[in-house]
Amino acid sequence: MSSGFSWLQFAGLFFAGVLAGEEFIVRYGVHPALGALVGDAASIRARQALVRRLRIVVPSIMVPTVLLGAAVLISGGTGEGSAFRWAGSAALIAFVLLSFLGTVPINIKVNDWDADAPPGNWKQLVRRWELIDVFRSSAALIAFACYLAAVVL
């Protein structure tokens, strides 16, 4: 690697990019496709399958991204790109908070639904999840863009 760009920065940028990519695909690819499914039971079963898989995948990307983001922020000091590192870290914190306070509690409920007899408010909960996820996925994308800008500087 060239001088000024460390393996730590590379790893942090890599994981932030993977997280942003995963969030982009789920938000703008998978969830609109789920909405196109015919029948409530099919939609609920598909959402449950997605929740079961992503509750493993997302934390396995999120945890290293947060840890590496903090390490890069601390090791980067106040030099070039520090404002972007701080902004990226703030966006990543927003992503984590929106996850744990917003989408995760809804995902837990979704996982417990009976697809053949869903709760009466299930569509409202899905809409709430989708609204929160717009901000959540945007935060991951902003974090990646800020970390990328910090490296460019």
C-alpha positions as CSV (number, residue, x, y, z in Angstrom):
1,M,0.0,0.0,0.0
2,S,1.1,3.5,-0.6
3,S,2.2,5.7,2.2
4,G,-0.6,7.4,4.0
5,F,-3.1,4.5,3.5
6,S,-2.9,1.8,6.0
7,W,-4.2,-1.8,6.2
8,L,-6.4,-0.6,9.0
9,Q,-8.0,2.0,6.7
10,F,-8.3,-0.5,3.9
11,A,-10.1,-3.0,6.2
12,G,-12.4,-0.3,7.6
13,L,-13.3,0.9,4.2
14,F,-13.8,-2.6,2.9
15,F,-16.3,-3.5,5.7
16,A,-18.1,-0.1,5.4
17,G,-18.5,-0.8,1.7
18,V,-19.8,-4.3,2.2
19,L,-22.3,-3.0,4.8
20,A,-23.4,-0.2,2.6
21,G,-23.8,-2.6,-0.4
22,E,-25.8,-5.1,1.7
23,E,-28.1,-2.4,3.0
24,F,-28.5,-0.9,-0.5
25,I,-29.5,-4.3,-2.0
26,V,-31.9,-5.2,0.8
27,R,-33.5,-1.8,0.8
28,Y,-33.9,-1.2,-2.9
29,G,-33.9,-4.7,-4.2
30,V,-35.2,-7.3,-1.8
31,H,-37.9,-5.4,0.0
32,P,-39.6,-4.0,-3.0
33,A,-39.7,-7.6,-4.4
34,L,-41.2,-8.8,-1.1
35,G,-44.0,-6.2,-1.6
36,A,-44.8,-7.7,-5.0
37,L,-45.5,-11.2,-3.6
38,V,-49.2,-12.2,-3.9
39,G,-50.8,-13.2,-0.6
40,D,-50.2,-12.2,2.9
41,A,-48.9,-15.6,4.0
42,A,-46.3,-15.7,1.2
43,S,-45.1,-12.2,2.0
44,I,-44.8,-13.0,5.7
45,R,-43.0,-16.3,5.2
46,A,-40.5,-14.6,2.8
47,R,-39.9,-11.8,5.4
48,Q,-39.4,-14.3,8.1
49,A,-36.9,-16.2,6.0
50,L,-35.1,-13.0,5.3
51,V,-35.0,-12.0,9.0
52,R,-33.6,-15.4,9.9
53,R,-30.7,-15.1,7.4
54,L,-29.9,-11.4,7.9
55,R,-29.8,-11.6,11.7
56,I,-26.6,-13.6,11.2
57,V,-25.2,-11.8,8.1
58,V,-25.8,-8.2,9.2
59,P,-24.1,-8.4,12.6
60,S,-21.2,-10.3,11.1
61,I,-20.6,-7.2,8.9
62,M,-21.8,-4.5,11.3
63,V,-19.6,-5.4,14.3
64,P,-16.3,-5.3,12.4
65,T,-17.4,-2.2,10.6
66,V,-18.1,-0.4,13.9
67,L,-14.9,-1.6,15.5
68,L,-12.7,-0.8,12.5
69,G,-14.5,2.6,12.1
70,A,-13.6,3.4,15.7
71,A,-10.0,2.2,15.3
72,V,-9.5,4.3,12.1
73,L,-11.1,7.3,13.8
74,I,-8.8,7.1,16.8
75,S,-5.7,6.3,14.8
76,G,-6.4,9.0,12.2
77,G,-6.1,11.8,14.6
78,T,-7.0,15.3,13.6
79,G,-5.1,15.2,10.2
80,E,-6.5,15.3,6.7
81,G,-9.9,13.7,6.4
82,S,-10.7,13.8,10.1
83,A,-14.0,15.7,9.5
84,F,-15.1,13.0,7.1
85,R,-14.0,10.2,9.5
86,W,-16.1,11.9,12.3
87,A,-19.1,12.3,9.9
88,G,-18.7,8.7,8.8
89,S,-18.6,7.5,12.4
90,A,-21.6,9.6,13.3
91,A,-23.5,8.1,10.4
92,L,-22.5,4.6,11.5
93,I,-23.7,5.3,15.1
94,A,-27.0,6.5,13.6
95,F,-27.1,3.2,11.6
96,V,-26.6,1.2,14.8
97,L,-29.2,3.1,16.8
98,L,-31.8,2.9,14.0
99,S,-31.1,-0.8,13.9
100,F,-31.3,-1.6,17.6
101,L,-34.1,0.8,18.4
102,G,-36.1,0.6,15.2
103,T,-35.8,-2.4,12.8
104,V,-34.6,-5.1,15.2
105,P,-37.6,-4.9,17.5
106,I,-39.9,-5.2,14.5
107,N,-37.8,-8.1,13.1
108,I,-38.3,-9.9,16.4
109,K,-42.0,-9.5,16.1
110,V,-42.1,-10.6,12.4
111,N,-40.2,-13.8,13.3
112,D,-42.9,-14.7,15.8
113,W,-45.9,-14.1,13.5
114,D,-48.1,-17.0,12.3
115,A,-48.1,-16.5,8.5
116,D,-51.6,-18.0,8.3
117,A,-53.0,-15.8,11.0
118,P,-50.9,-12.6,11.2
119,P,-51.6,-9.8,13.6
120,G,-54.1,-7.3,12.4
121,N,-51.5,-4.5,12.3
122,W,-48.8,-6.4,10.4
123,K,-48.9,-4.2,7.3
124,Q,-48.6,-1.1,9.4
125,L,-45.5,-2.6,11.2
126,V,-44.0,-3.5,7.8
127,R,-44.6,0.1,6.6
128,R,-43.0,1.4,9.8
129,W,-40.0,-0.9,9.3
130,E,-39.7,0.3,5.7
131,L,-39.7,4.0,6.8
132,I,-37.0,3.4,9.5
133,D,-35.0,1.4,7.0
134,V,-34.8,4.3,4.5
135,F,-32.9,6.2,7.2
136,R,-31.0,3.2,8.4
137,S,-29.8,2.2,4.9
138,S,-29.0,5.8,4.1
139,A,-26.9,6.1,7.2
140,A,-24.8,3.1,6.1
141,L,-24.4,4.6,2.6
142,I,-23.4,8.0,4.1
143,A,-20.9,6.4,6.4
144,F,-19.2,4.6,3.5
145,A,-19.2,7.8,1.4
146,C,-17.6,9.7,4.3
147,Y,-15.0,7.1,5.0
148,L,-14.2,7.0,1.3
149,A,-13.9,10.8,1.2
150,A,-11.6,10.7,4.2
151,V,-9.2,8.2,2.4
152,V,-9.2,10.3,-0.8
153,L,-8.1,13.4,1.3
